[in-house]
C-alpha cells in the first residue's frame, strides 16, 4: 500500500481511502469514544488513533479490526500524537495537562511532562531529541528528552490558547497558531549544544478559531485550518527570512481553500508538498491541489464530523 490516507472523527469510525478514486477501502470501529487525532508510523505499518483517554494502535496491513496495542494513562481527551522516526517511541498530549512518551514495543510509559493547563498539541523535533507542545494557557514549551527538562518557554500572547504547533522537517522553523487565528513563526538556530529560538513574524491567518497549523515537508508552505470554514496556505516560508514583504509588511501570497460548510479541523500535506487533505465538521474530507487551489477529490462516508486526518504517501518508509 503505497499511499495511506485515513480520516476519523465523531462517528466513532476510522476510514481508509483510496486517495485517487475516493473509495473507502476499509472501516474500523472505534466504539470507546470519538477519535481526536490520527498518526501513521513512519514504516506505514501501524495507525495510532487518539481518543478520549487512550491511544489504540491498529495494524494497517492486517484485516484485524481490533487494536494490537492500547496505551492507557491519560485521564482526558488526547489532543496530539506523533512517532519517533524509527517508531521506537510515541508521544502524546492531553487535556489532562500532560505530555507523555511511550515505548511502542512494550506499551510502557517512559516520560511524563506536566503543563499547568490542558495541552492542545505536541510534535517531535526532527532531531528526535526534543518535543514541542502548546497549551490552553498560551504557552509553547520545548522539552529536552535527554535531560528530561523544559528548555524553552514561549508565550506568544498572554492567556490566549495555543491550539496547534508545527516544526519544520529540517528543524529550521517553529510555528504556533492560537485561538484568535494568529500564527507565530520562530527560527530555530542550533549553536553548539544550545538551541536559540528567534521570532521571525506574526500574522493573522483567520479571524476565527485556528484549529491547525502545519508546515509542508519542503518547508515552503504553511497551511492553517479554522472555524471560519476555510483552510489557507501561505508561501513561501523561507528558513532564511520571514514569509512577508518587508516593504509592505504583507504576506507574499495566500490561497484560501473555501468549500467546506463547517469548521475545518485538520490537514495533511502530500510528501511532495503539492497537495493538501482537509477534514471538516461537514463530514467530508477533501484533496486540494495547492497550485490551483482546486478540489481534486472528495471523500464522503462519515456520518458525523470528521476532525482528523493522516496521510503517508512517501515512496520509501521513513
One Martini backbone bead per residue (centre of mass of N, CA, C, O) as a GRO file, in nm:
protein
  318
    1UNK     BB    1   0.085   0.045   0.031
    2UNK     BB    2   0.169   0.361  -0.077
    3UNK     BB    3  -0.112   0.495   0.012
    4UNK     BB    4  -0.208   0.655   0.320
    5UNK     BB    5  -0.556   0.723   0.400
    6UNK     BB    6  -0.707   0.880   0.693
    7UNK     BB    7  -1.013   0.906   0.888
    8UNK     BB    8  -1.183   1.089   1.163
    9UNK     BB    9  -1.429   1.108   1.455
   10UNK     BB   10  -1.772   1.128   1.573
   11UNK     BB   11  -1.858   0.823   1.445
   12UNK     BB   12  -1.652   0.596   1.546
   13UNK     BB   13  -1.461   0.606   1.283
   14UNK     BB   14  -1.225   0.453   1.057
   15UNK     BB   15  -1.102   0.566   0.736
   16UNK     BB   16  -1.005   0.423   0.435
   17UNK     BB   17  -0.843   0.553   0.134
   18UNK     BB   18  -0.855   0.599  -0.201
   19UNK     BB   19  -0.710   0.870  -0.318
   20UNK     BB   20  -0.798   0.874  -0.628
   21UNK     BB   21  -1.106   0.753  -0.613
   22UNK     BB   22  -1.255   0.781  -0.310
   23UNK     BB   23  -1.255   0.505  -0.183
   24UNK     BB   24  -1.364   0.303   0.070
   25UNK     BB   25  -1.163   0.025   0.196
   26UNK     BB   26  -1.191   0.085   0.519
   27UNK     BB   27  -1.345   0.001   0.845
   28UNK     BB   28  -1.312   0.119   1.182
   29UNK     BB   29  -1.404   0.069   1.495
   30UNK     BB   30  -1.458   0.331   1.775
   31UNK     BB   31  -1.649   0.298   2.056
   32UNK     BB   32  -1.530   0.459   2.304
   33UNK     BB   33  -1.482   0.715   2.102
   34UNK     BB   34  -1.375   0.961   1.970
   35UNK     BB   35  -1.151   1.092   1.725
   36UNK     BB   36  -0.881   1.326   1.743
   37UNK     BB   37  -0.624   1.154   1.632
   38UNK     BB   38  -0.378   1.082   1.374
   39UNK     BB   39  -0.108   0.825   1.313
   40UNK     BB   40   0.159   0.723   1.114
   41UNK     BB   41   0.396   0.523   1.074
   42UNK     BB   42   0.686   0.542   0.897
   43UNK     BB   43   0.642   0.222   0.794
   44UNK     BB   44   0.316   0.182   0.753
   45UNK     BB   45   0.194  -0.029   0.977
   46UNK     BB   46   0.067   0.190   1.174
   47UNK     BB   47  -0.223   0.316   1.363
   48UNK     BB   48  -0.301   0.601   1.548
   49UNK     BB   49  -0.571   0.643   1.793
   50UNK     BB   50  -0.701   0.927   1.948
   51UNK     BB   51  -0.890   0.968   2.233
   52UNK     BB   52  -1.002   1.029   2.534
   53UNK     BB   53  -0.772   0.816   2.717
   54UNK     BB   54  -0.650   0.674   2.450
   55UNK     BB   55  -0.434   0.462   2.248
   56UNK     BB   56  -0.471   0.305   1.936
   57UNK     BB   57  -0.321   0.023   1.766
   58UNK     BB   58  -0.311  -0.042   1.417
   59UNK     BB   59  -0.305  -0.275   1.159
   60UNK     BB   60  -0.279  -0.196   0.828
   61UNK     BB   61  -0.203  -0.496   0.691
   62UNK     BB   62  -0.457  -0.584   0.835
   63UNK     BB   63  -0.796  -0.715   0.911
   64UNK     BB   64  -0.784  -0.638   1.193
   65UNK     BB   65  -1.019  -0.457   1.400
   66UNK     BB   66  -0.819  -0.470   1.630
   67UNK     BB   67  -0.611  -0.375   1.852
   68UNK     BB   68  -0.263  -0.437   1.931
   69UNK     BB   69  -0.263  -0.167   2.110
   70UNK     BB   70  -0.284   0.000   2.437
   71UNK     BB   71  -0.272   0.337   2.572
   72UNK     BB   72  -0.269   0.394   2.914
   73UNK     BB   73  -0.308   0.723   3.133
   74UNK     BB   74  -0.500   0.913   3.056
   75UNK     BB   75  -0.780   1.154   3.175
   76UNK     BB   76  -0.820   1.272   2.880
   77UNK     BB   77  -0.809   1.414   2.605
   78UNK     BB   78  -0.639   1.346   2.312
   79UNK     BB   79  -0.449   1.589   2.098
   80UNK     BB   80  -0.169   1.426   2.049
   81UNK     BB   81   0.042   1.249   1.793
   82UNK     BB   82   0.373   1.086   1.775
   83UNK     BB   83   0.665   0.958   1.597
   84UNK     BB   84   0.935   0.813   1.582
   85UNK     BB   85   1.135   0.753   1.306
   86UNK     BB   86   1.143   0.425   1.410
   87UNK     BB   87   0.895   0.368   1.621
   88UNK     BB   88   0.992   0.334   1.933
   89UNK     BB   89   0.822   0.599   1.994
   90UNK     BB   90   0.562   0.792   2.166
   91UNK     BB   91   0.365   1.092   2.161
   92UNK     BB   92   0.152   1.273   2.397
   93UNK     BB   93  -0.142   1.477   2.437
   94UNK     BB   94  -0.347   1.654   2.696
   95UNK     BB   95  -0.617   1.779   2.890
   96UNK     BB   96  -0.459   1.676   3.161
   97UNK     BB   97  -0.159   1.832   3.133
   98UNK     BB   98   0.006   1.624   2.946
   99UNK     BB   99   0.318   1.467   2.846
  100UNK     BB  100   0.381   1.157   2.673
  101UNK     BB  101   0.608   0.874   2.673
  102UNK     BB  102   0.625   0.578   2.463
  103UNK     BB  103   0.669   0.240   2.433
  104UNK     BB  104   0.592   0.053   2.144
  105UNK     BB  105   0.685  -0.240   2.240
  106UNK     BB  106   0.540  -0.232   2.552
  107UNK     BB  107   0.353   0.032   2.647
  108UNK     BB  108   0.529   0.205   2.819
  109UNK     BB  109   0.609   0.456   3.037
  110UNK     BB  110   0.880   0.708   3.014
  111UNK     BB  111   0.731   0.996   3.016
  112UNK     BB  112   0.633   1.298   3.224
  113UNK     BB  113   0.479   1.607   3.140
  114UNK     BB  114   0.393   1.919   3.301
  115UNK     BB  115   0.137   2.118   3.280
  116UNK     BB  116  -0.091   2.392   3.387
  117UNK     BB  117  -0.250   2.291   3.129
  118UNK     BB  118  -0.405   2.211   2.871
  119UNK     BB  119  -0.306   2.012   2.595
  120UNK     BB  120  -0.322   2.061   2.230
  121UNK     BB  121  -0.010   1.987   2.145
  122UNK     BB  122   0.239   1.773   1.967
  123UNK     BB  123   0.591   1.754   1.870
  124UNK     BB  124   0.872   1.642   1.680
  125UNK     BB  125   1.180   1.688   1.647
  126UNK     BB  126   1.406   1.587   1.399
  127UNK     BB  127   1.628   1.512   1.629
  128UNK     BB  128   1.462   1.332   1.853
  129UNK     BB  129   1.524   1.526   2.136
  130UNK     BB  130   1.252   1.698   2.096
  131UNK     BB  131   0.972   1.873   2.227
  132UNK     BB  132   0.653   2.031   2.124
  133UNK     BB  133   0.421   2.239   2.311
  134UNK     BB  134   0.069   2.336   2.357
  135UNK     BB  135  -0.153   2.553   2.546
  136UNK     BB  136  -0.433   2.708   2.700
  137UNK     BB  137  -0.238   2.941   2.831
  138UNK     BB  138  -0.017   3.013   2.586
  139UNK     BB  139   0.211   2.784   2.588
  140UNK     BB  140   0.539   2.710   2.469
  141UNK     BB  141   0.721   2.400   2.477
  142UNK     BB  142   1.054   2.273   2.533
  143UNK     BB  143   1.178   1.937   2.530
  144UNK     BB  144   1.431   1.746   2.683
  145UNK     BB  145   1.488   1.411   2.673
  146UNK     BB  146   1.767   1.371   2.801
  147UNK     BB  147   1.708   1.573   3.058
  148UNK     BB  148   1.403   1.612   3.125
  149UNK     BB  149   1.339   1.921   3.022
  150UNK     BB  150   1.259   2.256   3.011
  151UNK     BB  151   1.414   2.497   2.784
  152UNK     BB  152   1.144   2.639   2.669
  153UNK     BB  153   0.936   2.948   2.694
  154UNK     BB  154   0.650   3.050   2.512
  155UNK     BB  155   0.454   3.374   2.479
  156UNK     BB  156   0.269   3.509   2.246
  157UNK     BB  157  -0.008   3.528   2.429
  158UNK     BB  158  -0.174   3.615   2.688
  159UNK     BB  159  -0.417   3.386   2.752
  160UNK     BB  160  -0.382   3.240   2.459
  161UNK     BB  161  -0.456   2.971   2.305
  162UNK     BB  162  -0.271   2.699   2.192
  163UNK     BB  163  -0.367   2.477   1.929
  164UNK     BB  164  -0.089   2.475   1.746
  165UNK     BB  165   0.199   2.288   1.623
  166UNK     BB  166   0.512   2.334   1.422
  167UNK     BB  167   0.784   2.166   1.253
  168UNK     BB  168   1.037   2.153   1.061
  169UNK     BB  169   1.201   1.903   0.883
  170UNK     BB  170   1.489   2.079   0.938
  171UNK     BB  171   1.452   2.264   1.212
  172UNK     BB  172   1.417   2.588   1.137
  173UNK     BB  173   1.106   2.589   1.229
  174UNK     BB  174   0.846   2.751   1.431
  175UNK     BB  175   0.494   2.697   1.494
  176UNK     BB  176   0.198   2.891   1.599
  177UNK     BB  177  -0.153   2.862   1.692
  178UNK     BB  178  -0.442   3.046   1.780
  179UNK     BB  179  -0.773   3.134   1.877
  180UNK     BB  180  -0.743   3.414   1.698
  181UNK     BB  181  -0.567   3.328   1.425
  182UNK     BB  182  -0.270   3.333   1.504
  183UNK     BB  183   0.069   3.343   1.377
  184UNK     BB  184   0.383   3.198   1.477
  185UNK     BB  185   0.735   3.261   1.392
  186UNK     BB  186   1.037   3.072   1.428
  187UNK     BB  187   1.378   3.043   1.465
  188UNK     BB  188   1.598   2.761   1.468
  189UNK     BB  189   1.914   2.767   1.645
  190UNK     BB  190   2.221   2.592   1.635
  191UNK     BB  191   2.443   2.620   1.920
  192UNK     BB  192   2.594   2.370   1.952
  193UNK     BB  193   2.395   2.270   2.238
  194UNK     BB  194   2.217   2.523   2.158
  195UNK     BB  195   1.889   2.656   2.135
  196UNK     BB  196   1.767   2.912   1.935
  197UNK     BB  197   1.476   3.139   1.956
  198UNK     BB  198   1.359   3.339   1.681
  199UNK     BB  199   1.172   3.581   1.584
  200UNK     BB  200   0.995   3.664   1.280
  201UNK     BB  201   0.661   3.637   1.281
  202UNK     BB  202   0.325   3.783   1.253
  203UNK     BB  203  -0.015   3.660   1.177
  204UNK     BB  204  -0.340   3.669   1.041
  205UNK     BB  205  -0.517   3.397   0.915
  206UNK     BB  206  -0.771   3.433   1.108
  207UNK     BB  207  -1.090   3.547   1.262
  208UNK     BB  208  -1.088   3.267   1.386
  209UNK     BB  209  -1.046   2.980   1.486
  210UNK     BB  210  -0.757   2.792   1.520
  211UNK     BB  211  -0.680   2.438   1.461
  212UNK     BB  212  -0.434   2.446   1.238
  213UNK     BB  213  -0.074   2.402   1.194
  214UNK     BB  214   0.134   2.350   0.884
  215UNK     BB  215   0.422   2.232   0.761
  216UNK     BB  216   0.582   2.152   0.494
  217UNK     BB  217   0.819   1.935   0.383
  218UNK     BB  218   0.965   2.186   0.211
  219UNK     BB  219   0.923   2.461   0.377
  220UNK     BB  220   0.711   2.657   0.175
  221UNK     BB  221   0.453   2.590   0.346
  222UNK     BB  222   0.145   2.712   0.510
  223UNK     BB  223  -0.105   2.561   0.700
  224UNK     BB  224  -0.453   2.637   0.775
  225UNK     BB  225  -0.719   2.602   1.018
  226UNK     BB  226  -1.086   2.669   1.066
  227UNK     BB  227  -1.397   2.796   1.184
  228UNK     BB  228  -1.440   2.960   0.894
  229UNK     BB  229  -1.435   2.707   0.671
  230UNK     BB  230  -1.118   2.720   0.627
  231UNK     BB  231  -0.826   2.699   0.433
  232UNK     BB  232  -0.471   2.788   0.430
  233UNK     BB  233  -0.204   2.925   0.225
  234UNK     BB  234   0.139   3.013   0.283
  235UNK     BB  235   0.378   3.178   0.057
  236UNK     BB  236   0.688   3.175   0.127
  237UNK     BB  237   0.877   2.979   0.359
  238UNK     BB  238   1.179   3.096   0.486
  239UNK     BB  239   1.452   3.010   0.670
  240UNK     BB  240   1.603   3.308   0.584
  241UNK     BB  241   1.299   3.426   0.615
  242UNK     BB  242   1.018   3.590   0.597
  243UNK     BB  243   0.665   3.559   0.487
  244UNK     BB  244   0.733   3.872   0.388
  245UNK     BB  245   0.703   4.198   0.298
  246UNK     BB  246   0.908   4.443   0.416
  247UNK     BB  247   0.773   4.696   0.278
  248UNK     BB  248   0.451   4.616   0.352
  249UNK     BB  249   0.386   4.370   0.562
  250UNK     BB  250   0.303   4.144   0.365
  251UNK     BB  251   0.210   3.877   0.220
  252UNK     BB  252   0.289   3.731  -0.061
  253UNK     BB  253   0.085   3.464  -0.042
  254UNK     BB  254  -0.266   3.362  -0.054
  255UNK     BB  255  -0.469   3.067  -0.011
  256UNK     BB  256  -0.811   2.986  -0.032
  257UNK     BB  257  -0.992   2.702   0.100
  258UNK     BB  258  -1.333   2.713  -0.020
  259UNK     BB  259  -1.598   2.448   0.071
  260UNK     BB  260  -1.663   2.421   0.336
  261UNK     BB  261  -1.944   2.429   0.588
  262UNK     BB  262  -1.742   2.397   0.826
  263UNK     BB  263  -1.525   2.314   1.026
  264UNK     BB  264  -1.172   2.304   1.012
  265UNK     BB  265  -0.943   2.075   1.173
  266UNK     BB  266  -0.756   1.932   0.947
  267UNK     BB  267  -0.426   1.838   0.802
  268UNK     BB  268  -0.240   1.712   0.498
  269UNK     BB  269   0.048   1.648   0.338
  270UNK     BB  270   0.218   1.574   0.085
  271UNK     BB  271   0.539   1.483   0.014
  272UNK     BB  272   0.554   1.719  -0.229
  273UNK     BB  273   0.360   1.971  -0.136
  274UNK     BB  274   0.102   1.978  -0.359
  275UNK     BB  275  -0.093   1.862  -0.133
  276UNK     BB  276  -0.419   1.874   0.047
  277UNK     BB  277  -0.580   1.753   0.337
  278UNK     BB  278  -0.918   1.788   0.456
  279UNK     BB  279  -1.128   1.833   0.754
  280UNK     BB  280  -1.486   1.823   0.860
  281UNK     BB  281  -1.800   1.886   1.006
  282UNK     BB  282  -1.935   1.812   0.710
  283UNK     BB  283  -1.793   1.501   0.672
  284UNK     BB  284  -1.554   1.591   0.491
  285UNK     BB  285  -1.299   1.516   0.258
  286UNK     BB  286  -1.020   1.695   0.097
  287UNK     BB  287  -0.846   1.734  -0.215
  288UNK     BB  288  -0.578   1.960  -0.286
  289UNK     BB  289  -0.451   2.177  -0.522
  290UNK     BB  290  -0.229   2.429  -0.459
  291UNK     BB  291  -0.171   2.576  -0.729
  292UNK     BB  292  -0.505   2.612  -0.783
  293UNK     BB  293  -0.719   2.550  -0.540
  294UNK     BB  294  -0.835   2.268  -0.612
  295UNK     BB  295  -1.052   2.004  -0.623
  296UNK     BB  296  -0.983   1.658  -0.671
  297UNK     BB  297  -1.114   1.525  -0.404
  298UNK     BB  298  -1.386   1.341  -0.242
  299UNK     BB  299  -1.473   1.225   0.095
  300UNK     BB  300  -1.747   1.000   0.153
  301UNK     BB  301  -1.899   0.862   0.491
  302UNK     BB  302  -1.938   1.026   0.717
  303UNK     BB  303  -2.192   1.093   0.980
  304UNK     BB  304  -1.990   1.288   1.102
  305UNK     BB  305  -1.748   1.462   1.206
  306UNK     BB  306  -1.435   1.542   1.070
  307UNK     BB  307  -1.110   1.585   1.265
  308UNK     BB  308  -0.904   1.371   1.123
  309UNK     BB  309  -0.575   1.321   0.959
  310UNK     BB  310  -0.383   1.079   0.755
  311UNK     BB  311  -0.065   1.086   0.564
  312UNK     BB  312   0.119   0.838   0.350
  313UNK     BB  313   0.330   0.892   0.037
  314UNK     BB  314   0.590   0.766   0.068
  315UNK     BB  315   0.804   0.566  -0.115
  316UNK     BB  316   0.964   0.542   0.152
  317UNK     BB  317   1.031   0.449   0.443
  318UNK     BB  318   1.087   0.659   0.743
   0.00000   0.00000   0.00000
